[in-house]
Amino acid sequence: MRVSVIGCGYLGAVHAAAMAELGHEVVGIDVDENKIAALTRGEAPFFEPGLPELLQTHVASGRLRFSTDMADAAGSSIHFIAVGTPQVRGGTAADLSYVDGSITSLAPHTRAGDVIVGKSTVPVGTAERLARMIDDLGTGAVLGWNPEFLREGWAVKDSLTPDRLVFGLPSEPDRAAIAEAALREAYDAVLALDTPLIVTDFATAELVKVAANAFLATKISFINAMAEIAEVTGADIVQLADAIGHDDRIGRRFLGAGVGFGGGCLPKDIRAFTARAEELGRGESVAFLKEVDAINLRRRQKVVDHVIDALDGEVHDKVVAVLGLAFKPHSDDVRDSPALDVAVRLKGLGADVRVTDPAAIENARARHPQLDYRESFEDTVTDADVVVLVTEWDEYRYLDPAVVLPLVARPNIVDARNSYDPSQWRAAGWNYRGLGRR
């Protein structure tokens, strides 16, 4: 198929490369000239394992190209909308201006029978509105919805071998048939792997993504709420999570207590979901998500409190080494990053904050130049009064406490991800502090 992908940010660039890998002829469209120039050179504008190799292979073959001109989308039979839906300025609802703008700009370059497919995460009801917009523009194109479920750090794998596909179709049978046929053809190689497929309506397809993110956020905040109880009772949150995780109804994944979640999806999606539910007059149905959000944000201050306690309340001019800046490992994304937030809070208390990360230093520096950025782990922790693990990169998870000990000024470690064995670090002479641990 000839495929266009509108929006070449994190979602769009990965999706365009994956579509080329699946055998299609793909053009990616974006207004950012620098981003398009990098992609045209086969360079990923962000850190994502496996993406540079796909870009280089398919740009070189000519199967994948990028452009700033929407007219280059003409001739494609299927057009994926992959633009951002950030929070509106000063509010929690989703900003749909980029989605609306992409439809308006794309419409003149579509033909009757083309299929426009939404991949962006949007409030429920958006697809129906966009379908009416397309009709009003008189293009004859048909709308479908295909939510994404990418995990940063594993996005290439999730695109090529997803754990499920969801097709949201219009209610009119003839239009639904056109949209489903195009989506099945686009994902033919994926469906051949017996990937589960859910064919549904617009509203369900829109809700699938936000419901999944809301559930995951709730599970993370639940275990962090239990960690708050564990800390005042002497219980151990890791053992607690192990015990309840053996229950098949619960499962152990996403029960890692610590500093909480961040990034460009979960925080904004649960806030936008809450805002949309309130617009629909059903705010009480998801009111608990406000507490999920509050618990998550509270964990960041808890890490800061542990640092203050480790330093006996004297933070000013103390050297604090923060390991990690990205919101999660295998990513350079610092949007709503707990690690960066903790570092900035400590800096605000007068600490000499040194920070490092394998991939996210430049993105963090652009947002918070006031921090002391160090390229190497050793340089970061040397003469530190306290070391704080906040992003669990493998480079930091498997440190030998005996090797690190001679580098620091004071043997204080705050493990904000509960990644270390407390007994091992204490036996090596460290003052170990975890979240929700004895």
C-alpha positions as CSV (number, residue, x, y, z in Angstrom):
1,M,0.0,0.0,0.0
2,R,0.9,3.7,-0.3
3,V,0.7,5.0,3.2
4,S,1.0,8.5,4.7
5,V,1.7,9.2,8.4
6,I,0.8,12.7,9.5
7,G,2.9,13.8,12.5
8,C,6.5,12.5,12.9
9,G,7.0,12.8,16.6
10,Y,7.5,9.8,18.8
11,L,4.4,7.9,17.7
12,G,4.5,8.9,14.0
13,A,8.1,8.3,13.3
14,V,8.0,4.8,14.8
15,H,4.7,4.0,13.0
16,A,6.1,5.2,9.6
17,A,9.2,3.1,10.0
18,A,7.2,0.1,11.1
19,M,4.8,0.4,8.1
20,A,7.8,0.5,5.8
21,E,9.2,-2.6,7.5
22,L,5.8,-4.3,6.9
23,G,6.3,-3.8,3.2
24,H,4.4,-0.5,2.4
25,E,5.6,2.6,0.6
26,V,5.4,5.3,3.2
27,V,5.7,9.1,3.5
28,G,5.9,10.8,6.8
29,I,4.7,14.5,7.0
30,D,5.6,17.0,9.7
31,V,5.9,20.8,9.9
32,D,9.2,20.6,11.9
33,E,11.9,21.1,9.2
34,N,14.7,20.0,11.5
35,K,12.9,16.8,12.5
36,I,12.2,16.0,8.8
37,A,15.8,16.7,7.8
38,A,17.1,14.3,10.5
39,L,14.6,11.6,9.5
40,T,15.5,12.0,5.8
41,R,19.1,11.3,6.8
42,G,17.9,8.2,8.5
43,E,18.5,9.6,12.0
44,A,16.0,9.2,14.8
45,P,15.3,12.6,16.5
46,F,14.8,10.8,19.8
47,F,16.2,7.8,21.6
48,E,14.4,4.6,20.8
49,P,16.2,1.2,20.5
50,G,15.9,-0.3,17.0
51,L,14.4,2.8,15.3
52,P,17.7,4.1,13.8
53,E,18.2,0.8,12.0
54,L,14.7,0.7,10.5
55,L,15.1,4.3,9.4
56,Q,18.4,3.8,7.7
57,T,17.3,0.6,6.0
58,H,14.1,1.9,4.5
59,V,15.2,5.5,3.8
60,A,18.1,4.0,1.8
61,S,15.8,1.7,-0.1
62,G,13.4,4.5,-1.0
63,R,10.5,2.8,0.7
64,L,10.4,5.4,3.4
65,R,10.6,9.2,2.9
66,F,9.7,12.3,4.8
67,S,8.4,15.7,3.9
68,T,7.1,19.0,5.2
69,D,4.6,19.3,2.3
70,M,1.2,17.9,3.0
71,A,0.7,17.6,-0.7
72,D,3.1,14.6,-0.7
73,A,0.4,12.6,1.2
74,A,-1.6,12.6,-2.0
75,G,-1.9,9.3,-3.7
76,S,-1.8,7.3,-0.5
77,S,-4.8,5.1,0.1
78,I,-4.5,5.2,3.9
79,H,-3.5,8.1,6.0
80,F,-2.5,7.7,9.7
81,I,-3.0,10.7,12.0
82,A,-0.3,10.6,14.7
83,V,0.0,14.1,16.0
84,G,0.2,15.1,19.7
85,T,-2.7,15.7,22.0
86,P,-1.0,17.6,25.0
87,Q,-2.9,19.1,27.9
88,V,-4.5,22.5,27.2
89,R,-2.6,25.4,28.6
90,G,-3.9,26.1,32.1
91,G,-6.2,23.0,32.2
92,T,-6.3,19.2,32.2
93,A,-8.3,18.5,29.0
94,A,-6.7,17.4,25.8
95,D,-5.7,19.9,23.2
96,L,-7.1,18.7,20.0
97,S,-6.0,21.5,17.8
98,Y,-3.2,19.5,16.2
99,V,-5.6,16.7,15.3
100,D,-8.2,19.1,13.9
101,G,-5.5,20.9,12.0
102,S,-4.1,17.8,10.5
103,I,-7.5,16.7,9.2
104,T,-8.1,20.1,7.7
105,S,-4.7,20.2,6.0
106,L,-4.9,16.6,4.7
107,A,-8.4,16.7,3.3
108,P,-7.6,18.5,0.0
109,H,-5.1,15.8,-0.8
110,T,-7.4,12.8,-0.3
111,R,-9.8,11.1,-2.7
112,A,-13.1,9.4,-2.4
113,G,-12.5,5.9,-0.8
114,D,-9.3,7.0,1.0
115,V,-9.2,6.0,4.6
116,I,-8.0,8.4,7.3
117,V,-7.0,6.6,10.5
118,G,-6.7,8.2,13.9
119,K,-3.9,6.9,16.1
120,S,-3.6,9.9,18.5
121,T,-5.0,9.4,22.0
122,V,-8.2,11.5,22.1
123,P,-11.2,12.0,24.4
124,V,-14.1,9.7,23.6
125,G,-16.4,11.3,21.1
126,T,-13.6,12.9,19.0
127,A,-13.8,10.3,16.2
128,E,-17.5,11.0,15.6
129,R,-16.8,14.7,15.4
130,L,-13.9,14.2,13.1
131,A,-16.0,12.0,10.8
132,R,-18.5,14.8,10.5
133,M,-15.7,17.2,9.8
134,I,-14.4,15.0,6.9
135,D,-17.9,14.8,5.5
136,D,-18.3,18.6,5.7
137,L,-15.0,19.0,3.8
138,G,-16.5,16.9,1.0
139,T,-13.5,14.6,0.4
140,G,-15.3,11.3,0.3
141,A,-12.7,9.9,2.6
142,V,-13.7,7.4,5.4
143,L,-12.5,7.6,9.0
144,G,-11.2,4.7,11.0
145,W,-9.6,4.5,14.5
146,N,-6.6,2.5,15.4
147,P,-5.3,3.3,18.9
148,E,-1.6,2.8,19.7
149,F,-0.2,0.9,22.7
150,L,3.5,1.7,22.4
151,R,5.8,1.4,25.3
152,E,8.7,3.8,25.1
153,G,11.9,1.8,24.8
154,W,10.0,-1.1,23.2
155,A,8.0,0.9,20.6
156,V,9.6,-0.9,17.5
157,K,8.7,-4.3,18.9
158,D,5.3,-3.2,19.9
159,S,4.6,-1.9,16.4
160,L,5.8,-5.0,14.6
161,T,4.5,-7.6,17.0
162,P,1.8,-6.0,19.0
163,D,-0.1,-7.9,21.7
164,R,-3.4,-6.8,20.1
165,L,-4.9,-4.6,17.3
166,V,-8.0,-2.5,17.7
167,F,-10.0,-1.2,14.7
168,G,-12.7,1.4,15.4
169,L,-15.1,1.6,12.5
170,P,-17.9,4.0,11.6
171,S,-21.5,2.9,12.2
172,E,-22.5,2.9,8.5
173,P,-21.9,-0.6,7.1
174,D,-20.5,0.5,3.7
175,R,-18.0,2.9,5.3
176,A,-17.1,0.4,8.0
177,A,-16.3,-2.2,5.3
178,I,-14.0,0.3,3.4
179,A,-12.2,1.2,6.6
180,E,-11.8,-2.4,7.9
181,A,-10.5,-3.6,4.5
182,A,-7.8,-0.9,4.4
183,L,-6.7,-1.5,8.0
184,R,-6.6,-5.3,7.4
185,E,-4.4,-4.7,4.3
186,A,-2.1,-2.3,6.2
187,Y,-1.6,-4.8,9.0
188,D,-1.7,-8.0,6.9
189,A,1.7,-9.1,8.0
190,V,0.9,-8.5,11.6
191,L,-2.4,-10.3,11.4
192,A,-0.6,-13.2,9.8
193,L,1.1,-13.7,13.2
194,D,-2.3,-14.5,14.7
195,T,-2.3,-11.2,16.5
196,P,-5.6,-10.7,18.4
197,L,-7.9,-8.3,16.6
198,I,-10.8,-6.4,18.2
199,V,-13.1,-4.8,15.6
200,T,-15.4,-2.3,17.3
201,D,-17.0,1.1,17.2
202,F,-15.3,4.5,17.4
203,A,-16.2,5.1,21.1
204,T,-14.8,1.8,22.3
205,A,-11.6,2.2,20.3
206,E,-11.1,5.6,21.8
207,L,-11.8,4.3,25.3
208,V,-9.5,1.3,25.0
209,K,-6.3,3.4,25.1
210,V,-7.3,5.7,28.0
211,A,-8.9,2.9,29.9
212,A,-5.7,0.9,29.7
213,N,-3.5,3.8,30.8
214,A,-6.0,4.6,33.6
215,F,-5.8,1.0,34.8
216,L,-2.0,0.9,34.8
217,A,-1.7,4.3,36.5
218,T,-4.2,3.0,39.2
219,K,-2.2,-0.1,39.7
220,I,1.0,1.8,40.2
221,S,-0.6,4.3,42.6
222,F,-2.2,1.5,44.5
223,I,1.1,-0.1,45.4
224,N,2.6,3.3,46.2
225,A,-0.4,3.9,48.6
226,M,0.4,0.6,50.2
227,A,4.1,1.7,50.4
228,E,2.9,4.8,52.5
229,I,1.2,2.4,54.9
230,A,4.2,0.1,54.9
231,E,6.6,2.9,55.9
232,V,4.6,3.7,59.1
233,T,4.0,0.1,60.1
234,G,7.4,-1.5,59.5
235,A,6.1,-3.7,56.6
236,D,8.2,-4.3,53.5
237,I,6.4,-3.2,50.2
238,V,8.5,-5.4,47.9
239,Q,7.6,-8.6,49.9
240,L,4.0,-7.4,50.0
241,A,3.9,-6.9,46.2
242,D,5.5,-10.3,45.7
243,A,2.9,-11.9,47.9
244,I,-0.2,-10.4,46.3
245,G,1.4,-10.6,42.8
246,H,1.2,-14.4,43.0
247,D,-2.6,-14.1,42.8
248,D,-3.4,-14.5,39.1
249,R,-6.2,-12.0,39.4
250,I,-3.7,-9.3,40.4
251,G,-0.3,-10.2,38.8
252,R,3.1,-8.8,39.8
253,R,3.6,-6.5,36.8
254,F,3.2,-2.7,37.6
255,L,3.4,-3.4,41.3
256,G,6.8,-1.9,41.7
257,A,6.5,0.7,44.4
258,G,8.7,3.8,44.1
259,V,8.7,7.3,42.8
260,G,5.8,6.7,40.5
261,F,5.0,7.2,36.8
262,G,5.7,10.0,34.4
263,G,6.2,10.6,30.7
264,G,4.0,12.0,28.0
265,C,1.1,9.5,28.2
266,L,-0.1,8.3,31.6
267,P,-0.2,11.6,33.5
268,K,-1.9,13.6,30.7
269,D,-4.2,10.8,29.7
270,I,-5.7,10.2,33.1
271,R,-6.2,14.0,33.5
272,A,-7.8,14.3,30.1
273,F,-10.0,11.3,30.8
274,T,-11.2,12.8,34.0
275,A,-11.9,16.1,32.2
276,R,-13.9,14.3,29.5
277,A,-15.9,12.3,32.0
278,E,-16.9,15.6,33.7
279,E,-17.9,17.0,30.4
280,L,-20.1,14.0,29.9
281,G,-21.7,14.4,33.3
282,R,-20.0,11.3,34.7
283,G,-17.1,12.8,36.6
284,E,-18.0,10.7,39.6
285,S,-17.3,7.5,37.6
286,V,-13.5,8.3,37.4
287,A,-13.2,10.6,40.4
288,F,-10.7,8.1,41.8
289,L,-8.2,9.1,39.1
290,K,-7.7,12.4,40.8
291,E,-6.4,10.5,43.8
292,V,-4.3,8.3,41.6
293,D,-2.7,11.4,40.2
294,A,-2.2,12.9,43.7
295,I,-0.6,9.7,45.1
296,N,1.8,9.7,42.1
297,L,2.9,13.3,42.6
298,R,3.2,12.8,46.3
299,R,5.9,10.1,45.8
300,R,8.3,12.6,44.3
301,Q,8.3,14.7,47.5
302,K,8.7,11.4,49.5
303,V,12.0,10.8,47.7
304,V,13.1,14.4,48.6
305,D,12.1,13.8,52.2
306,H,14.3,10.7,52.3
307,V,17.3,12.7,51.0
308,I,16.7,15.4,53.6
309,D,16.5,12.7,56.4
310,A,19.7,11.0,55.1
311,L,21.5,14.4,55.4
312,D,20.1,15.0,58.9
313,G,18.1,17.9,57.7
314,E,21.1,19.8,56.3
315,V,20.6,20.0,52.5
316,H,22.2,23.3,51.6
317,D,25.4,23.0,49.7
318,K,25.4,19.2,50.1
319,V,26.4,17.2,47.0
320,V,23.4,15.1,45.8
321,A,24.1,12.7,43.0
322,V,20.9,11.8,41.0
323,L,21.1,8.8,38.8
324,G,18.6,9.1,35.9
325,L,16.7,11.9,34.2
326,A,14.4,10.2,31.8
327,F,11.0,9.1,33.1
328,K,11.9,5.5,32.4
329,P,14.9,3.5,31.2
330,H,15.5,3.0,27.4
331,S,14.1,6.5,26.7
332,D,15.3,10.0,26.5
333,D,11.9,11.4,27.3
334,V,11.9,13.8,30.2
335,R,8.2,15.0,30.0
336,D,6.7,14.9,33.5
337,S,9.8,12.9,34.6
338,P,9.8,12.0,38.3
339,A,13.6,11.9,38.2
340,L,14.0,15.4,36.8
341,D,11.3,16.7,39.1
342,V,13.2,15.3,42.2
343,A,16.5,16.8,41.0
344,V,14.9,20.3,40.5
345,R,13.2,20.1,43.9
346,L,16.5,19.3,45.6
347,K,18.2,22.1,43.7
348,G,15.5,24.5,45.0
349,L,16.5,23.5,48.5
350,G,20.0,24.6,47.9
351,A,21.7,21.3,47.3
352,D,24.6,20.9,44.8
353,V,22.7,18.6,42.5
354,R,24.7,16.5,40.0
355,V,22.7,14.5,37.5
356,T,23.5,11.9,34.9
357,D,21.6,9.7,32.4
358,P,22.7,7.5,29.5
359,A,20.3,9.2,27.0
360,A,18.4,12.1,28.4
361,I,21.0,14.7,29.4
362,E,20.4,17.1,26.5
363,N,16.6,17.0,26.8
364,A,16.9,17.7,30.5
365,R,19.4,20.4,30.1
366,A,17.1,22.2,27.6
367,R,14.4,22.3,30.3
368,H,16.5,22.9,33.4
369,P,19.9,24.3,32.6
370,Q,20.5,25.1,36.3
371,L,21.4,21.5,37.2
372,D,25.0,20.2,37.1
373,Y,25.0,17.6,34.3
374,R,27.7,15.0,34.3
375,E,28.4,12.5,31.5
376,S,29.8,9.7,33.6
377,F,28.4,7.8,36.6
378,E,31.8,8.1,38.4
379,D,32.0,11.8,37.9
380,T,28.5,12.2,39.2
381,V,28.9,10.3,42.5
382,T,32.4,11.3,43.4
383,D,32.4,13.1,46.8
384,A,28.6,12.9,47.0
385,D,26.9,13.2,50.3
386,V,23.9,11.1,49.1
387,V,23.3,9.1,45.9
388,V,19.7,8.9,44.6
389,L,18.6,6.2,42.1
390,V,15.5,7.5,40.3
391,T,15.6,6.0,36.8
392,E,16.4,2.3,36.9
393,W,18.8,2.0,33.9
394,D,20.7,-1.2,33.9
395,E,23.9,0.9,34.3
396,Y,22.7,1.8,37.7
397,R,20.6,-1.2,38.8
398,Y,23.6,-3.5,39.0
399,L,26.1,-1.3,40.8
400,D,28.4,-3.0,43.3
401,P,28.0,-1.1,46.6
402,A,31.6,-2.0,47.6
403,V,33.0,-0.5,44.4
404,V,30.9,2.7,44.7
405,L,31.7,3.2,48.4
406,P,35.2,4.7,48.1
407,L,34.0,7.3,45.6
408,V,31.4,9.0,47.8
409,A,31.9,11.4,50.7
410,R,29.1,9.9,52.8
411,P,27.6,6.4,52.2
412,N,24.0,7.4,51.8
413,I,21.8,5.8,49.1
414,V,18.2,6.6,48.4
415,D,16.7,3.9,46.2
416,A,13.6,5.5,44.7
417,R,12.8,2.5,42.6
418,N,13.5,-0.3,45.1
419,S,16.0,-1.8,42.7
420,Y,18.7,-2.8,45.2
421,D,19.0,-5.4,47.9
422,P,19.0,-3.5,51.1
423,S,20.9,-6.1,53.0
424,Q,23.7,-6.1,50.4
425,W,24.1,-2.4,50.5
426,R,23.9,-2.2,54.3
427,A,26.5,-5.0,54.7
428,A,28.8,-2.9,52.5
429,G,28.5,0.0,54.9
430,W,25.8,2.1,53.3
431,N,22.9,3.9,54.9
432,Y,20.2,2.4,52.6
433,R,16.7,4.0,52.2
434,G,14.0,2.6,50.0
435,L,10.4,3.5,49.5
436,G,8.1,1.5,51.7
437,R,10.9,-0.7,53.0
438,R,12.0,-1.4,56.5
